[in-house]
């Protein structure tokens, strides 16, 4: 019987290789990527059963990439793996369609357990933040925040600029002109009443577009 097909999406090469060694005896690792945009390009070609996604990836964060991937491939299973212990972030991840949420400090056996549950159509959340997620969900049962009013392209622009990329570099990533990036930037800053690039960075972090 064919092994379940997995993609690993993480920008830390050492971790990716460690996950590969851990998982390869049980699963077919069909691909690895280091940013969210690459994940969206590769996954439809390789048709994985499950994707392990780091939330804090460059170019497009894992939450955004995971949400878009679920729209393209509704049957794919997502497990988010992150160093961020913010329960609000975990709630957002599960709302995006994830089957699992683990911390990178979790034991290897936990990852195996999460994958097994996800492939059976169940969910797994690390006990380290489960209670915090319940409190977060009760406090904020609906998704809030100005970031929800941004278009997908505007969110990409915000993340790229918040990462420190110039308008020319961001334009190259998005395959548009620098003038188009400038248009999006100033429109975003005007609509959100942001005065400086520093304000834009703070907004990206607060809105979880840029995940540390």
LUMLOLO-956118 format. One record per residue (C-alpha): residue in one letter; y, x, z; residue number from 1. Coordinates in steps of 0.25 Angstrom, whole numbers, plus 5000, padded with zeros to 4 digits. Each point is the difference from the previous one (the first is absolute). Last residue first. Example, Ala and Ser with C-alpha at 12.3 -4.5 7.8 and 13.67 -1.06 7.14 Angstrom:
% residues 2
residuo = s&c2 = 4996&c1 = 5055&c3 = 5029&num = 2 .
residuo = a&c2 = 4986&c1 = 4994&c3 = 5002&num = 1 .
//
This chain:
% residues 212
residuo = x&c2 = 5145&c1 = 5031&c3 = 5058&num = 212 .
residuo = x&c2 = 5000&c1 = 4988&c3 = 4991&num = 211 .
residuo = x&c2 = 5011&c1 = 4998&c3 = 4990&num = 210 .
residuo = x&c2 = 5000&c1 = 4985&c3 = 4996&num = 209 .
residuo = x&c2 = 4997&c1 = 4997&c3 = 5015&num = 208 .
residuo = x&c2 = 5013&c1 = 4991&c3 = 5001&num = 207 .
residuo = x&c2 = 5006&c1 = 5009&c3 = 5011&num = 206 .
residuo = x&c2 = 4996&c1 = 5013&c3 = 4992&num = 205 .
residuo = x&c2 = 5006&c1 = 4995&c3 = 4987&num = 204 .
residuo = x&c2 = 5012&c1 = 4995&c3 = 5007&num = 203 .
residuo = x&c2 = 5002&c1 = 5013&c3 = 5007&num = 202 .
residuo = x&c2 = 4999&c1 = 5007&c3 = 4987&num = 201 .
residuo = x&c2 = 5010&c1 = 4991&c3 = 4993&num = 200 .
residuo = x&c2 = 5010&c1 = 5002&c3 = 5012&num = 199 .
residuo = x&c2 = 4999&c1 = 5015&c3 = 4998&num = 198 .
residuo = x&c2 = 5003&c1 = 4998&c3 = 4985&num = 197 .
residuo = x&c2 = 5013&c1 = 4994&c3 = 5004&num = 196 .
residuo = x&c2 = 5007&c1 = 4986&c3 = 5002&num = 195 .
residuo = x&c2 = 4989&c1 = 4990&c3 = 5001&num = 194 .
residuo = x&c2 = 5005&c1 = 4985&c3 = 4999&num = 193 .
residuo = x&c2 = 4986&c1 = 4995&c3 = 4996&num = 192 .
residuo = x&c2 = 5004&c1 = 4994&c3 = 4987&num = 191 .
residuo = x&c2 = 5010&c1 = 5012&c3 = 4997&num = 190 .
residuo = x&c2 = 4990&c1 = 5010&c3 = 5003&num = 189 .
residuo = x&c2 = 4989&c1 = 4994&c3 = 4991&num = 188 .
residuo = x&c2 = 5009&c1 = 4998&c3 = 4989&num = 187 .
residuo = x&c2 = 5005&c1 = 5015&c3 = 5001&num = 186 .
residuo = x&c2 = 4986&c1 = 5005&c3 = 5000&num = 185 .
residuo = x&c2 = 4995&c1 = 4991&c3 = 4989&num = 184 .
residuo = x&c2 = 5011&c1 = 5004&c3 = 4991&num = 183 .
residuo = x&c2 = 4998&c1 = 5014&c3 = 5003&num = 182 .
residuo = x&c2 = 4985&c1 = 5000&c3 = 4997&num = 181 .
residuo = x&c2 = 5004&c1 = 4993&c3 = 4986&num = 180 .
residuo = x&c2 = 5010&c1 = 5011&c3 = 4997&num = 179 .
residuo = x&c2 = 4990&c1 = 5011&c3 = 5004&num = 178 .
residuo = x&c2 = 4992&c1 = 4994&c3 = 4988&num = 177 .
residuo = x&c2 = 4986&c1 = 4994&c3 = 5002&num = 176 .
residuo = x&c2 = 4986&c1 = 5005&c3 = 5001&num = 175 .
residuo = x&c2 = 4999&c1 = 4997&c3 = 5015&num = 174 .
residuo = x&c2 = 4996&c1 = 5014&c3 = 5004&num = 173 .
residuo = x&c2 = 5010&c1 = 5006&c3 = 4990&num = 172 .
residuo = x&c2 = 5011&c1 = 4991&c3 = 5005&num = 171 .
residuo = x&c2 = 4997&c1 = 5004&c3 = 5014&num = 170 .
residuo = x&c2 = 5002&c1 = 5014&c3 = 4996&num = 169 .
residuo = x&c2 = 5013&c1 = 4998&c3 = 4993&num = 168 .
residuo = x&c2 = 5005&c1 = 4991&c3 = 5012&num = 167 .
residuo = x&c2 = 4997&c1 = 5011&c3 = 5009&num = 166 .
residuo = x&c2 = 4988&c1 = 5000&c3 = 5009&num = 165 .
residuo = x&c2 = 5002&c1 = 5000&c3 = 5015&num = 164 .
residuo = x&c2 = 4988&c1 = 4991&c3 = 5005&num = 163 .
residuo = x&c2 = 5011&c1 = 4990&c3 = 5002&num = 162 .
residuo = x&c2 = 5003&c1 = 5000&c3 = 4985&num = 161 .
residuo = x&c2 = 4986&c1 = 4998&c3 = 4996&num = 160 .
residuo = x&c2 = 4997&c1 = 4989&c3 = 5011&num = 159 .
residuo = x&c2 = 5013&c1 = 4992&c3 = 4996&num = 158 .
residuo = x&c2 = 4997&c1 = 5001&c3 = 4985&num = 157 .
residuo = x&c2 = 4986&c1 = 4995&c3 = 5002&num = 156 .
residuo = x&c2 = 5005&c1 = 4989&c3 = 5008&num = 155 .
residuo = x&c2 = 5010&c1 = 4996&c3 = 4990&num = 154 .
residuo = x&c2 = 4989&c1 = 5000&c3 = 4989&num = 153 .
residuo = x&c2 = 4991&c1 = 4990&c3 = 5009&num = 152 .
residuo = x&c2 = 5013&c1 = 4991&c3 = 5001&num = 151 .
residuo = x&c2 = 5007&c1 = 5000&c3 = 5014&num = 150 .
residuo = x&c2 = 5001&c1 = 4988&c3 = 5008&num = 149 .
residuo = x&c2 = 4988&c1 = 5003&c3 = 5009&num = 148 .
residuo = x&c2 = 5008&c1 = 5013&c3 = 5004&num = 147 .
residuo = x&c2 = 5010&c1 = 4991&c3 = 5007&num = 146 .
residuo = x&c2 = 4990&c1 = 4997&c3 = 5011&num = 145 .
residuo = x&c2 = 4990&c1 = 4990&c3 = 5005&num = 144 .
residuo = x&c2 = 4985&c1 = 4998&c3 = 4998&num = 143 .
residuo = x&c2 = 4996&c1 = 4988&c3 = 5008&num = 142 .
residuo = x&c2 = 4993&c1 = 4999&c3 = 5013&num = 141 .
residuo = x&c2 = 5009&c1 = 5010&c3 = 5007&num = 140 .
residuo = x&c2 = 4998&c1 = 5000&c3 = 5015&num = 139 .
residuo = x&c2 = 4986&c1 = 4994&c3 = 4999&num = 138 .
residuo = x&c2 = 4997&c1 = 5010&c3 = 4989&num = 137 .
residuo = x&c2 = 5005&c1 = 5012&c3 = 5008&num = 136 .
residuo = x&c2 = 4993&c1 = 4996&c3 = 5012&num = 135 .
residuo = x&c2 = 4987&c1 = 4999&c3 = 4993&num = 134 .
residuo = x&c2 = 5003&c1 = 5013&c3 = 4993&num = 133 .
residuo = x&c2 = 5002&c1 = 5007&c3 = 5013&num = 132 .
residuo = x&c2 = 4987&c1 = 4995&c3 = 5005&num = 131 .
residuo = x&c2 = 4993&c1 = 5006&c3 = 4988&num = 130 .
residuo = x&c2 = 5007&c1 = 5014&c3 = 5000&num = 129 .
residuo = x&c2 = 4989&c1 = 5009&c3 = 5006&num = 128 .
residuo = x&c2 = 4989&c1 = 4990&c3 = 4997&num = 127 .
residuo = x&c2 = 5000&c1 = 5004&c3 = 4986&num = 126 .
residuo = x&c2 = 5001&c1 = 4988&c3 = 4991&num = 125 .
residuo = x&c2 = 4988&c1 = 4996&c3 = 4991&num = 124 .
residuo = x&c2 = 4998&c1 = 4988&c3 = 4991&num = 123 .
residuo = x&c2 = 4988&c1 = 4993&c3 = 4993&num = 122 .
residuo = x&c2 = 4996&c1 = 4998&c3 = 4986&num = 121 .
residuo = x&c2 = 4987&c1 = 5008&c3 = 5001&num = 120 .
residuo = x&c2 = 5007&c1 = 5012&c3 = 4993&num = 119 .
residuo = x&c2 = 5011&c1 = 5000&c3 = 5010&num = 118 .
residuo = x&c2 = 4990&c1 = 5000&c3 = 5012&num = 117 .
residuo = x&c2 = 4993&c1 = 5012&c3 = 4994&num = 116 .
residuo = x&c2 = 5013&c1 = 5007&c3 = 4997&num = 115 .
residuo = x&c2 = 5005&c1 = 4998&c3 = 5014&num = 114 .
residuo = x&c2 = 4987&c1 = 5005&c3 = 5007&num = 113 .
residuo = x&c2 = 5001&c1 = 5012&c3 = 4992&num = 112 .
residuo = x&c2 = 5014&c1 = 5002&c3 = 5004&num = 111 .
residuo = x&c2 = 4997&c1 = 4998&c3 = 5014&num = 110 .
residuo = x&c2 = 4989&c1 = 5010&c3 = 5000&num = 109 .
residuo = x&c2 = 5010&c1 = 5011&c3 = 4995&num = 108 .
residuo = x&c2 = 5007&c1 = 4998&c3 = 5013&num = 107 .
residuo = x&c2 = 5015&c1 = 4994&c3 = 5000&num = 106 .
residuo = x&c2 = 5011&c1 = 5011&c3 = 5000&num = 105 .
residuo = x&c2 = 5003&c1 = 4996&c3 = 4986&num = 104 .
residuo = x&c2 = 5003&c1 = 4986&c3 = 5005&num = 103 .
residuo = x&c2 = 4993&c1 = 4988&c3 = 4994&num = 102 .
residuo = x&c2 = 5003&c1 = 4987&c3 = 4993&num = 101 .
residuo = x&c2 = 4989&c1 = 4992&c3 = 4993&num = 100 .
residuo = x&c2 = 4998&c1 = 4989&c3 = 4990&num = 99 .
residuo = x&c2 = 5014&c1 = 5000&c3 = 4994&num = 98 .
residuo = x&c2 = 5007&c1 = 4989&c3 = 4993&num = 97 .
residuo = x&c2 = 5014&c1 = 5003&c3 = 5001&num = 96 .
residuo = x&c2 = 5001&c1 = 4992&c3 = 5013&num = 95 .
residuo = x&c2 = 4990&c1 = 5010&c3 = 5006&num = 94 .
residuo = x&c2 = 5010&c1 = 5011&c3 = 4997&num = 93 .
residuo = x&c2 = 5012&c1 = 4993&c3 = 5005&num = 92 .
residuo = x&c2 = 4993&c1 = 4997&c3 = 5013&num = 91 .
residuo = x&c2 = 4996&c1 = 5015&c3 = 5001&num = 90 .
residuo = x&c2 = 5015&c1 = 5004&c3 = 4997&num = 89 .
residuo = x&c2 = 5004&c1 = 4991&c3 = 5012&num = 88 .
residuo = x&c2 = 4990&c1 = 5006&c3 = 5009&num = 87 .
residuo = x&c2 = 5007&c1 = 5014&c3 = 4998&num = 86 .
residuo = x&c2 = 4989&c1 = 5010&c3 = 5002&num = 85 .
residuo = x&c2 = 5004&c1 = 5008&c3 = 4988&num = 84 .
residuo = x&c2 = 4990&c1 = 5012&c3 = 4997&num = 83 .
residuo = x&c2 = 4993&c1 = 4991&c3 = 4988&num = 82 .
residuo = x&c2 = 4988&c1 = 4995&c3 = 4994&num = 81 .
residuo = x&c2 = 5001&c1 = 4987&c3 = 4993&num = 80 .
residuo = x&c2 = 4987&c1 = 4993&c3 = 4995&num = 79 .
residuo = x&c2 = 5000&c1 = 4992&c3 = 4987&num = 78 .
residuo = x&c2 = 4989&c1 = 4992&c3 = 4994&num = 77 .
residuo = x&c2 = 5001&c1 = 4997&c3 = 4985&num = 76 .
residuo = x&c2 = 4997&c1 = 4986&c3 = 4996&num = 75 .
residuo = x&c2 = 5015&c1 = 4996&c3 = 4997&num = 74 .
residuo = x&c2 = 5002&c1 = 5011&c3 = 4989&num = 73 .
residuo = x&c2 = 5014&c1 = 4999&c3 = 4994&num = 72 .
residuo = x&c2 = 5006&c1 = 4993&c3 = 5012&num = 71 .
residuo = x&c2 = 4992&c1 = 5008&c3 = 5010&num = 70 .
residuo = x&c2 = 5005&c1 = 5013&c3 = 4993&num = 69 .
residuo = x&c2 = 5014&c1 = 4995&c3 = 5002&num = 68 .
residuo = x&c2 = 4999&c1 = 4998&c3 = 5015&num = 67 .
residuo = x&c2 = 4992&c1 = 5013&c3 = 5001&num = 66 .
residuo = x&c2 = 5011&c1 = 5008&c3 = 4993&num = 65 .
residuo = x&c2 = 5011&c1 = 4993&c3 = 5008&num = 64 .
residuo = x&c2 = 4993&c1 = 5003&c3 = 5013&num = 63 .
residuo = x&c2 = 4995&c1 = 5014&c3 = 4996&num = 62 .
residuo = x&c2 = 5015&c1 = 5005&c3 = 4997&num = 61 .
residuo = x&c2 = 5004&c1 = 5002&c3 = 4986&num = 60 .
residuo = x&c2 = 5006&c1 = 5014&c3 = 4995&num = 59 .
residuo = x&c2 = 4994&c1 = 5007&c3 = 5013&num = 58 .
residuo = x&c2 = 4989&c1 = 4995&c3 = 5009&num = 57 .
residuo = x&c2 = 5002&c1 = 4995&c3 = 5014&num = 56 .
residuo = x&c2 = 4990&c1 = 4988&c3 = 5001&num = 55 .
residuo = x&c2 = 4987&c1 = 5009&c3 = 4997&num = 54 .
residuo = x&c2 = 4991&c1 = 4991&c3 = 4992&num = 53 .
residuo = x&c2 = 4984&c1 = 4999&c3 = 5000&num = 52 .
residuo = x&c2 = 4997&c1 = 4992&c3 = 4988&num = 51 .
residuo = x&c2 = 4987&c1 = 4992&c3 = 4998&num = 50 .
residuo = x&c2 = 4991&c1 = 4994&c3 = 4989&num = 49 .
residuo = x&c2 = 5007&c1 = 5009&c3 = 4990&num = 48 .
residuo = x&c2 = 5002&c1 = 4996&c3 = 4986&num = 47 .
residuo = x&c2 = 5003&c1 = 5014&c3 = 4994&num = 46 .
residuo = x&c2 = 5010&c1 = 4997&c3 = 4989&num = 45 .
residuo = x&c2 = 5007&c1 = 4989&c3 = 5008&num = 44 .
residuo = x&c2 = 5001&c1 = 5010&c3 = 5012&num = 43 .
residuo = x&c2 = 5006&c1 = 5011&c3 = 4993&num = 42 .
residuo = x&c2 = 5014&c1 = 4995&c3 = 4996&num = 41 .
residuo = x&c2 = 5003&c1 = 4993&c3 = 5013&num = 40 .
residuo = x&c2 = 4995&c1 = 5011&c3 = 5008&num = 39 .
residuo = x&c2 = 5009&c1 = 5010&c3 = 4993&num = 38 .
residuo = x&c2 = 5012&c1 = 4992&c3 = 5003&num = 37 .
residuo = x&c2 = 4996&c1 = 5000&c3 = 5015&num = 36 .
residuo = x&c2 = 4999&c1 = 5015&c3 = 5002&num = 35 .
residuo = x&c2 = 4989&c1 = 5010&c3 = 5002&num = 34 .
residuo = x&c2 = 4988&c1 = 4995&c3 = 4992&num = 33 .
residuo = x&c2 = 4985&c1 = 5002&c3 = 5001&num = 32 .
residuo = x&c2 = 4989&c1 = 4995&c3 = 4991&num = 31 .
residuo = x&c2 = 4986&c1 = 4994&c3 = 4999&num = 30 .
residuo = x&c2 = 4995&c1 = 5003&c3 = 5014&num = 29 .
residuo = x&c2 = 4986&c1 = 4994&c3 = 4999&num = 28 .
residuo = x&c2 = 4996&c1 = 4996&c3 = 5014&num = 27 .
residuo = x&c2 = 4990&c1 = 5004&c3 = 5011&num = 26 .
residuo = x&c2 = 4998&c1 = 5015&c3 = 4999&num = 25 .
residuo = x&c2 = 5014&c1 = 5001&c3 = 4994&num = 24 .
residuo = x&c2 = 5007&c1 = 4994&c3 = 5012&num = 23 .
residuo = x&c2 = 5002&c1 = 5012&c3 = 5010&num = 22 .
residuo = x&c2 = 5002&c1 = 5011&c3 = 4990&num = 21 .
residuo = x&c2 = 5010&c1 = 4991&c3 = 4992&num = 20 .
residuo = x&c2 = 5007&c1 = 4997&c3 = 5013&num = 19 .
residuo = x&c2 = 5002&c1 = 5014&c3 = 5003&num = 18 .
residuo = x&c2 = 5004&c1 = 5003&c3 = 4986&num = 17 .
residuo = x&c2 = 5011&c1 = 4989&c3 = 5001&num = 16 .
residuo = x&c2 = 5004&c1 = 5005&c3 = 5013&num = 15 .
residuo = x&c2 = 5003&c1 = 5014&c3 = 4995&num = 14 .
residuo = x&c2 = 5007&c1 = 4995&c3 = 4988&num = 13 .
residuo = x&c2 = 5010&c1 = 4992&c3 = 5008&num = 12 .
residuo = x&c2 = 5007&c1 = 4991&c3 = 4990&num = 11 .
residuo = x&c2 = 4990&c1 = 4989&c3 = 5002&num = 10 .
residuo = x&c2 = 4993&c1 = 4989&c3 = 4991&num = 9 .
residuo = x&c2 = 4985&c1 = 5001&c3 = 5000&num = 8 .
residuo = x&c2 = 4993&c1 = 4992&c3 = 4990&num = 7 .
residuo = x&c2 = 4986&c1 = 4994&c3 = 5003&num = 6 .
residuo = x&c2 = 4988&c1 = 4994&c3 = 4992&num = 5 .
residuo = x&c2 = 4989&c1 = 4994&c3 = 5008&num = 4 .
residuo = x&c2 = 4986&c1 = 5007&c3 = 4997&num = 3 .
residuo = x&c2 = 4992&c1 = 4995&c3 = 4988&num = 2 .
residuo = x&c2 = 4986&c1 = 4995&c3 = 5004&num = 1 .
//
